[in-house]
Amino acid sequence: MDLPKGIGTPQDLMGRFTSAKSRKLPWETNMRECYEYALPQRETFYRHTPGQKKNVTVYDDTAVLGTQKFASRLQSTLVPPWRNFSILAPGSEIPKDLHEEIQEQLDDVTKIIYDHINHSNFATQANECFLDLAIGTGAILCNEGEGDDLLDFTSVPLSELYLEEGPRNTIETVWRQHKVAANNIQKTWPGAELTSKVQKMEKDEPNEEIDFVEGVIENDGEYEHVVMEKDSMAVIFTQTYEVSPWVVPRWMTVPGEIYGRGPVMSLLPTIKTANKVKEFILRNAHLAIAGAYTGTDDGILNPYTVRIAPGIVIPVGSNDNANPSLRPLDRSGDFNVGDFVLSDLQDSIKMGLFNNMRRAEGPVKSATEIALDNKELVEDIGSSFGRLQTEFVEKVLKWVVYVLKKNGKIPEIKVDGKEITLKHTSPLAKAQDTEDLLVFQQYVETVSQLGPEVMMMGTKMEDVPAFIAKSLGVKQELIRTKSEREQVQQVAAQAMQQQAQQQ
């Protein structure tokens, strides 16, 4: 199969993949440790056997449970399932007097977009992506489906991912190495041109897995998807996209590094220390429960061969007079000190994973408590929130718009910030918008002290409801447009005039 112009030969592409793979090698030891202590079930950097036990070295599960809560909380506040987390809005180049009219049309488009998102597997794959994001880098591969299921998302493990950096620390080219069973190749890449070897394997050994390298390469504003057999470097599939199908969010980056560093990576020393302290406490508890004893013996105690374990008897030359035959061994260590140290470490881990939410006094949190929690989360995660909006939410929606527009489900629109922009309406985004509402409330309280006349003269009171609705994320269909408000005013004025005439 011929390659698109401008991306080189299969040998060139394999060379780029090899270089990207070598640049990731220094990260793998650190990433593997993060997965081992915080996400042991998702650790696939080394030999992986389906069903194998992976949490045998974990004694303290604070990081394991905290990472799962981190992913769930981030999903519920950034891209909540079955809710609109962003809406289409008129861009900066659209005249303001046309905004309300265009917004009504964009609301219909937004409804179609979320109908497709909510009926896809986006929610489940986003949660898995956020689990990897806790380590530093998540990845979702967006695929185009068929029929009514036009959207299909796949959370790709970090162990299969190899990145190339573009300008301004952006990710443009993404490589992936993974195995696919012979009988699933055509299902994965419809129309793939298989080599004779693979065709024979598809018939004789359909469950045999073959190693593939696939990459999405940026090429003059477009994205070329290329799939190659790793051993033969034969190109079996190519496709061109206007929008990259890869969504690769990062928690934070360090200058000169393309892979992200997440809260688990920052907390790794604390997590390992807590795990070791918990191991010592359990060993000490084992000794306290089963006990260890010293027993008299005519021989001489050899410290190099003695073993201290629960229920064991250690031979010694003599014991005290109270119990000359058998005596309990004095236990070293203090449970209270260990518990105190462990509790302090666990609190640090929970705070680093943003699990330190306030407890509700009643069985259910009030709306105010939830809003305060979201506000605190926005303040805690800082710049990472803006990065997630750019590298995750906006890229997902741009891909969805591209696929639905391509299949004629929505009209030709361009989400570029000029014609059409995105207004984020997730709980985290609303927490930011409420800051503007609080400022306005302070303004009202201050100006109202000067008298109602001054308030009416200095404030556009007729526009206040629309501003409050926008800040709180109220649906546009519930808010009157400017023309509708004028009609209501005319009707009210006519009614007052008729009443005056009757009087």
Secondary structure, DSSP 8 states (H G I E B T S, - for coil): ----TTS--HHHHHHHHHHHHHHHHHHHHHHHHHHHHH-GGG--SS---TT----TT----HHHHHHHHHHHHHHHHHS-TTS-SEEEEE-TTS-GGGHHHHHHHHHHHHHHHHHHHHTTTHHHHHHHHHHHHHHTB--EEEEEEETTEEEEEEE--GGGEEEEE-GGG-EEEEEEEEEEEGGGHHHHSTT----HHHHHHHHH-TT-EEEEEEEEEEETTEEEEEEEETTT--EEEEEEESS-SEE--BS---TT--S---HHHHHHHHHHHHHHHHHHHHHHHHHHHH--EEEE-SS---TTT----TT-EEEES---SSSSSEEE----S-HHHHHHHHHHHHHHHHHHTT------SSSS--HHHHHHHHHHHHHHHTHHHHHHIIIIIHHHHHHHHHHHHHTTSS----BSSSSEEEEE-SHHHHHHHHHHHHHHHHHHHHHGGG-HHHHHHHS-GGGHHHHHHHHHT--GGGS--HHHHHHHHHHHHHHHHHHHHH-
